[in-house]
Amino acid sequence: MGTVTAPEITTMLTLPGDPVRQIQWRFADRFDLQMLVQSARGVARTTVARLVAAGERNTHEWTAGKAEMLEAFDRAGVTAAFMEPEEGGFIAGPKNLALALSAFELAWVDGGAATASLASFLALSPIHERGTQEQVTRYKSLAAPPQPGEDRKPWRGAFALTEPIPYVGVDTGMLSGKISVAEWNEGEEPWLQVNKRGRFITNIAFANFVTAAVNSCDPRIKGSCMIILEDTDEGTFDRGTPTKKLVHQLSSTGDPIFNLKVPASRIVGGYTVKDGIIVPNFNHGEVIEAVFRRTRVPVGLMTSAKLLSAVEPVIRYQRERFRGAEGSKPGSVRYEQGIQQREDALHRLVDVWAAGEAGTSMGFAAARLFDTLEPIEKQKTAILKERGVQGGRAEMKALKESEHRAVELLSLPENSLRRAELEVDPLVDYVLKDAEANVICPATKLWNTGHGANMMREALSLMGGYGITEDCPGFLGSKWTDSALEAIYEGPEAVQRRQLTVTMTGEVFLAQFRGWTSEMRRIASDRPGTGACTLASAMNLWLWTLNYLQRATDPDGNKLYHGQRQGVTFALADALCWLLASRYQILDVLELEARGAENPVVAEGLAGTVQFLSDLCHTQAAQAAGEASRICGELVFGYNQHPAWQDGEHRNCFLASELEDYEITMPGITSIAVDVLGDDGSHPAKAGPCAGCAGSSEFLRLQNKLTICLSGSRLAKDRAAETVSRVMIPEALDYPA
Ligand SMILES: Cc1cc2nc3c(=O)[nH]c(=O)nc-3n(C[C@H](O)[C@H](O)[C@H](O)COP(=O)(O)OP(=O)(O)OC[C@H]3O[C@@H](n4cnc5c(N)ncnc54)[C@H](O)[C@@H]3O)c2cc1C
C-alpha cells in the first residue's frame, strides 16, 4: 500500500499571521522583539481601542483617560523599549526595529497613540544621538518606567523645533528661539537665558523636559544648539493652549512659551569655551539631522500599518453586506460573498493590501538597516578620529576614497579576491549602508505616508458610508485623516523630496541601484510571478531618465536637473520611491519562501501564502512601473517646446500639393504622412506637428519594453482577488468598534 500524502494547498486560507510576518520582517529569531510586539498589541487593542471607541478623540484637551494610556505603555514595556538594560530597558543594542514594530502595532489601532509613545523618544533622541554621557544617563533613567517597588513617575519629554510663523517649519535654518548668557562668574559654569516659542509641540501638556532648538543672540555664544529645558527651571514654562487639530487626538499638542534660566551643561552634546566664547559641540542642524534620519522611519510605518489593518474590516463588511435581507439566504452567493461578488471591490482591496505590504517592507528594511548601521557608524567615527579627522567637510573628504572603493566593489564579480578584500573594509561597508539609508529613510516617510494616505481613502471608501463614520470597524475614517498628519510632521513631503534629490544621485547609491536592477532580473528568472522583471524594466527606465535629465536643458538652455527645479527633481524622487517600495516587498516574499519551511506553523500553508503575497508583489510592481513610466515620460518629453503650425516650425511637414508629386515616385506615402498642410495653410486639428525629442527613440524602446513587461500582472491581480474572496477571517474584529 503506498503512502497517501495530502495535496499541497496553494491557496492562502487565512490572513498572514505573526509567524509569517516575523520571517518577512526578519525578527523570527528575536524573542525580545516578539514579546514587545505582543505587549504593544495588548495595549493597542484594549486601552487604546477603548479610548477611541469611547470618543476620547473628540476633545483637544489632555484627559485622565489619555494619561492612563501612557501609564499602560509604561506597564507594557513600550516606554522602556527605548532604554538600554542599564537604563531600565530590556533590549540591548540598536532599537530602530524595536521602535518601528511598537509604533506599527499602536498605529494599527490609532495613530495618535503611536505618536504619543514616539514623541517621548523623539525628545530623548537628541540626547541619545549627540548628548554627553551625563545627559544620556540622567534623562534616559528619569524617562524609564519605574522598576517594581520603585515609587516614581517616569519623566515625559517633548521635542521643540517648530516655531510660530514666520520661523521654523520646513526650513529649519530660520530659528527665532534665542539663548544668551544670563550669568557667568569667573571659574564657574555659565547660566543661560533661553527664550523659545514652540508651535505644534507634541506631549507638551505633561512634558517634564523639552529638547529645544535655539540660536545665539549673544556674542559670547557661538551659533545654534539644542538645549534641554525642565519644567522646574527658573522662569516661565508655559504649556500654551492645546492645538485644535483634527487628527491624532490621543496625543497632546500645543504652542508653548519658554523663558527659562538653565545651566550651560544643558546644551545637548556639551560645549567648549574658546577665547571667552561658549562654542556648542553640535549645532542644532547637526543634532536634528542625526535624529530625524532615524525617527522618520516609524512614522512612515504608521501609515502602512493602517492600510494592512483595514484589510480584515473591509473583507468582513463586504461579505456581510447583504446578510439579513429577504432575498439573501444563507448558502446563496449573495449571502456568503456580499459585495465580494463584484470584481472591482476585490481589485481595489487588493490594491490597498499591496500598497500596505510594500510600505511595510520598505519601512522595516529601513529600520533594520539603521540597526546594522549604528555600530558601523561608531566604528567609522573611531577610525576617522584615529586618523585625526572629525566631522563636517573633513570627514566627507576622507570618505571620498571609501566611496570610490565601494563603487569598485559593486562592479566586481562575486568571487573575486579584490571584492573579498573590499568587503571587509569597515569604511566601505559604512558608505554603502549610509548611502542606502539616506535614500530609504526619506523614501519611507514620503511614499508610505503620501501614497498611503491616498490608499487609506480608497480603503474607507470600500466601506461605503460606514467608512466615514465614527462607528466604522477599525476606525478607518480616523486613520485616513491621521495619515495626512503623518505625511506632514517631522518634515512634510517637500523636505523628504529635497533630501532624496540629493541622496539618490550619489555615486554609491546609483551603483547599488544598478546592482539591484540586475538582482531583480535574476530573481525574475526564477520567480517570474513576483513582477521582478517588470520592476527591473522600470528601474532601467528611471535610471535612463535621470541620466538624460542631468544632461538635458529646456528650450531656454537652462539645466533640467537642478536643485531649484523641483518640477523635475521632486517628480523623479517620487518615481524612485514607488520602485524601491516594490523592491523591498519582493525581497520579503523571497525571504518567506526561503525560510518559511523552518517554522512548522508557517510551513503548513507556505505555498499558498507565498503565491498570494507574490501576486500582491506583481500587482504592486505593475503599478510602480506605470507610475515611473508616466513620470519619466512627462519629464523627458514635457520640457520640449511643442512645434506650432505657425512660425515656420512646420518645416518637417508635407504640403498637400507636394504629396501628390511624391505619390508618383513613392506610392502610398500619402497614407503615412501625418502632418500635412493644405495650400491655404489648413492643418490637422491638433496642437502642432508631432514633436521629436533627442534620444526619444531609446526612451521609447525602454518604455515599450516596460509596457510589454506588464504581461501577467492583471492575471496576478485576478488570482489575488480570488484569494481575497475566499480567505478566512475571524468572526469579529479583536478590538472594540
Ligand atoms: C499634530 C502635530 C504635531 C507636531 N509635533 C511637533 C513636535 O513635537 N515638535 C516639533 O518641533 N514640531 C511638531 N510639529 C510641526 C511639524 O513638524 C510641522 O508642521 C511641519 O514640519 C511643517 O512645517 P509647517 O507647518 O511650518 O509647514 P510649512 O513649512 O509652512 O509648509 C507648508 C507647505 O509648503 C511646502 N513647502 C515649504 N517649504 C518648501 C520648500 N522649500 N520647497 C517646496 N515646498 C515647500 C511644504 O511641503 C508644505 O506642503 C507638529 C505638527 C502637528 C500638526
The ligand as an SDF file (V2000), in Angstrom:
LIG
                    3D

 53 58  0  0  0  0  0  0  0  0999 V2000
   -0.1140   67.4180   15.3350 C   0  0  0  0  0  0  0  0  0  0  0  0
    1.2450   67.9480   15.0910 C   0  0  0  0  0  0  0  0  0  0  0  0
    2.2760   67.5850   15.9220 C   0  0  0  0  0  0  0  0  0  0  0  0
    3.5430   68.1230   15.7360 C   0  0  0  0  0  0  0  0  0  0  0  0
    4.5450   67.8170   16.6260 N   0  0  0  0  0  0  0  0  0  0  0  0
    5.7050   68.5130   16.5820 C   0  0  0  0  0  0  0  0  0  0  0  0
    6.6840   68.3640   17.6180 C   0  0  0  0  0  0  0  0  0  0  0  0
    6.5190   67.5710   18.5460 O   0  0  0  0  0  0  0  0  0  0  0  0
    7.8110   69.1120   17.5590 N   0  0  0  0  0  0  0  0  0  0  0  0
    8.0380   69.9880   16.5450 C   0  0  0  0  0  0  0  0  0  0  0  0
    9.0720   70.6370   16.5600 O   0  0  0  0  0  0  0  0  0  0  0  0
    7.1380   70.1440   15.5320 N   0  0  0  0  0  0  0  0  0  0  0  0
    5.9760   69.4470   15.5410 C   0  0  0  0  0  0  0  0  0  0  0  0
    5.0440   69.6170   14.5550 N   0  0  0  0  0  0  0  0  0  0  0  0
    5.3230   70.5560   13.4830 C   0  0  0  0  0  0  0  0  0  0  0  0
    5.5590   69.8740   12.1420 C   0  0  0  0  0  0  0  0  0  0  0  0
    6.7970   69.2160   12.1490 O   0  0  0  0  0  0  0  0  0  0  0  0
    5.4680   70.9800   11.0720 C   0  0  0  0  0  0  0  0  0  0  0  0
    4.1060   71.3630   10.9850 O   0  0  0  0  0  0  0  0  0  0  0  0
    5.9740   70.5150    9.7420 C   0  0  0  0  0  0  0  0  0  0  0  0
    7.3560   70.2840    9.7820 O   0  0  0  0  0  0  0  0  0  0  0  0
    5.6560   71.5130    8.6290 C   0  0  0  0  0  0  0  0  0  0  0  0
    6.0050   72.8070    8.9530 O   0  0  0  0  0  0  0  0  0  0  0  0
    4.9320   73.9570    8.7410 P   0  0  0  0  0  0  0  0  0  0  0  0
    3.6570   73.5420    9.3900 O   0  0  0  0  0  0  0  0  0  0  0  0
    5.5280   75.2550    9.1680 O   0  0  0  0  0  0  0  0  0  0  0  0
    4.6650   73.9480    7.1600 O   0  0  0  0  0  0  0  0  0  0  0  0
    5.3030   74.8970    6.0720 P   0  0  0  0  0  0  0  0  0  0  0  0
    6.7610   74.9450    6.2470 O   0  0  0  0  0  0  0  0  0  0  0  0
    4.5740   76.2150    6.0580 O   0  0  0  0  0  0  0  0  0  0  0  0
    4.9370   74.1170    4.7470 O   0  0  0  0  0  0  0  0  0  0  0  0
    3.6920   74.2920    4.0360 C   0  0  0  0  0  0  0  0  0  0  0  0
    3.7560   73.6100    2.6880 C   0  0  0  0  0  0  0  0  0  0  0  0
    4.7420   74.2330    1.8710 O   0  0  0  0  0  0  0  0  0  0  0  0
    5.6470   73.2820    1.3990 C   0  0  0  0  0  0  0  0  0  0  0  0
    6.9970   73.8250    1.4060 N   0  0  0  0  0  0  0  0  0  0  0  0
    7.6040   74.5040    2.4050 C   0  0  0  0  0  0  0  0  0  0  0  0
    8.8800   74.7590    2.0820 N   0  0  0  0  0  0  0  0  0  0  0  0
    9.0890   74.2480    0.8670 C   0  0  0  0  0  0  0  0  0  0  0  0
   10.1900   74.1820    0.0070 C   0  0  0  0  0  0  0  0  0  0  0  0
   11.3850   74.6660    0.3240 N   0  0  0  0  0  0  0  0  0  0  0  0
   10.0450   73.5640   -1.1830 N   0  0  0  0  0  0  0  0  0  0  0  0
    8.8570   73.0730   -1.5450 C   0  0  0  0  0  0  0  0  0  0  0  0
    7.7760   73.1090   -0.7710 N   0  0  0  0  0  0  0  0  0  0  0  0
    7.8880   73.6630    0.4270 C   0  0  0  0  0  0  0  0  0  0  0  0
    5.5410   72.1170    2.3980 C   0  0  0  0  0  0  0  0  0  0  0  0
    5.8820   70.8710    1.8300 O   0  0  0  0  0  0  0  0  0  0  0  0
    4.1000   72.1260    2.7610 C   0  0  0  0  0  0  0  0  0  0  0  0
    3.3670   71.4220    1.8000 O   0  0  0  0  0  0  0  0  0  0  0  0
    3.7840   69.0300   14.6770 C   0  0  0  0  0  0  0  0  0  0  0  0
    2.7430   69.3620   13.8000 C   0  0  0  0  0  0  0  0  0  0  0  0
    1.4860   68.8510   14.0100 C   0  0  0  0  0  0  0  0  0  0  0  0
    0.3950   69.2870   13.0820 C   0  0  0  0  0  0  0  0  0  0  0  0
  1  2  1  0
  2  3  1  0
  2 52  2  0
  3  4  2  0
  4  5  1  0
  4 50  1  0
  5  6  2  0
  6  7  1  0
  6 13  1  0
  7  8  2  0
  7  9  1  0
  9 10  1  0
 10 11  2  0
 10 12  1  0
 12 13  2  0
 13 14  1  0
 14 15  1  0
 14 50  1  0
 15 16  1  0
 16 17  1  0
 16 18  1  0
 18 19  1  0
 18 20  1  0
 20 21  1  0
 20 22  1  0
 22 23  1  0
 23 24  1  0
 24 25  2  0
 24 26  1  0
 24 27  1  0
 27 28  1  0
 28 29  2  0
 28 30  1  0
 28 31  1  0
 31 32  1  0
 32 33  1  0
 33 34  1  0
 33 48  1  0
 34 35  1  0
 35 36  1  0
 35 46  1  0
 36 37  1  0
 36 45  1  0
 37 38  2  0
 38 39  1  0
 39 40  1  0
 39 45  2  0
 40 41  1  0
 40 42  2  0
 42 43  1  0
 43 44  2  0
 44 45  1  0
 46 47  1  0
 46 48  1  0
 48 49  1  0
 50 51  2  0
 51 52  1  0
 52 53  1  0
M  END
$$$$
